[in-house]
Amino acid sequence: MDENFQPDSVVQAVIDKFAARAKMGKEKYGVTMDRNDLEFWDWLSHFQEELMDGIVYAEKIKQQIKK
């Protein structure tokens, strides 16, 4: 990547959120995503659970908008 590249404010906000979430995860769980203690199916299950949470959040937002 070009070392002179400066992301726009929207991209920087996303980067900052990723960094904050990674820090929170390290503090809460004591590991990072560099961990090697999970197998393929474990990672896939975590991914599936996160997507299910996202669907629940989307449904909640839709219900709030309808009110």
C-alpha positions as CSV (number, residue, x, y, z in Angstrom):
1,M,0.0,0.0,0.0
2,D,1.1,3.5,-0.7
3,E,2.5,4.9,2.6
4,N,1.3,8.4,1.6
5,F,-2.3,7.2,1.3
6,Q,-4.7,8.9,3.7
7,P,-8.2,7.3,3.9
8,D,-11.2,9.6,3.8
9,S,-13.1,10.3,7.0
10,V,-15.6,7.5,6.5
11,V,-13.0,4.8,5.9
12,Q,-11.0,6.1,8.9
13,A,-14.1,5.9,11.1
14,V,-14.5,2.2,10.0
15,I,-10.8,1.5,10.7
16,D,-11.1,3.1,14.1
17,K,-14.1,1.0,14.9
18,F,-12.3,-2.2,13.9
19,A,-9.3,-1.3,16.0
20,A,-11.6,-0.5,19.0
21,R,-13.4,-3.8,18.6
22,A,-10.2,-5.8,18.4
23,K,-9.0,-4.1,21.6
24,M,-12.2,-4.9,23.4
25,G,-12.0,-8.5,22.2
26,K,-8.5,-8.9,23.4
27,E,-9.4,-7.4,26.8
28,K,-12.6,-9.5,27.1
29,Y,-11.4,-12.9,25.7
30,G,-7.6,-12.6,26.2
31,V,-6.9,-13.6,22.5
32,T,-6.8,-12.0,19.1
33,M,-7.9,-13.2,15.7
34,D,-4.3,-14.6,15.3
35,R,-5.3,-17.4,17.6
36,N,-4.7,-21.0,16.4
37,D,-6.8,-22.9,18.9
38,L,-10.0,-23.2,16.8
39,E,-10.6,-25.5,13.9
40,F,-12.4,-24.7,10.6
41,W,-15.8,-25.7,11.9
42,D,-15.4,-23.7,15.1
43,W,-14.7,-20.6,13.0
44,L,-17.6,-21.3,10.7
45,S,-19.9,-21.7,13.7
46,H,-18.7,-18.4,15.1
47,F,-19.3,-16.7,11.8
48,Q,-22.8,-18.2,11.5
49,E,-23.7,-17.0,15.0
50,E,-22.5,-13.5,14.2
51,L,-24.6,-13.5,11.0
52,M,-27.7,-14.7,13.0
53,D,-27.1,-11.8,15.5
54,G,-27.0,-9.4,12.5
55,I,-30.4,-10.7,11.2
56,V,-31.9,-10.2,14.7
57,Y,-30.6,-6.6,14.8
58,A,-31.9,-5.9,11.3
59,E,-35.4,-7.2,12.3
60,K,-35.4,-5.0,15.5
61,I,-34.5,-1.9,13.4
62,K,-37.3,-2.8,10.9
63,Q,-39.8,-3.1,13.7
64,Q,-38.8,0.2,15.1
65,I,-39.1,2.0,11.8
66,K,-42.6,0.6,11.2
67,K,-43.8,2.2,14.5
